[in-house]
Amino acid sequence: MYWIIKLDKSLAWLSKLCGVIACLAMILMAVNVFYDVVARYVFNDVSIAMQEMEWHLYSVVFLLGIPYALRTDGHVRVDVFYTRWGNKTKAWVNILGALIFVIPFAYLIGIYGYSFALDSFQMGEGSGDPGGLPHRWVIKAVIPLSAVFMATAGLNMVTYAIRVLSGEKEYVGEHSAGGLA
């Protein structure tokens, strides 16, 4: 059980790191949007690169926010039955959900996302707009990276559920999320 606890804590740390990075990207995106709006309406100046940076940062927020949402149980789920179930039943549902849905889905995203980013890198893809951002492969590379973190978050769902089944931990909160104890 010692190794499960260590693995669970390490995987949780990775998911929390993704959450911190997503949070920082959200702050940078807000600053970017503020700058873009002020530049456009006060100084009548438009920067294509800054506009593209907005959706690049949004991509980071979304893609790295997923592993954090999985870790904190903040993802969308049909809670009609789940909230009424006991900890052991929730643990089994989370184990099966992670093994049947999350990890295989992350694998598919990783495989196709890697090819997508690699193709972009090989052709030297950049913005189609003059003044846009070069090296579009960088943001596309976040897709397979997020798949790796999504898979680790799925594995973390399993390790945490094992700890719940052993009686060491329990799910707390309205959605079992608010958090994980």
Summary of the structure (lengths in Angstrom):
residues: 181
radius of gyration: 19.6
end to end distance: 17.4
largest distance: 62.3
contacts: 556
relative contact order: 0.18
helix: 73%
strand: 2%
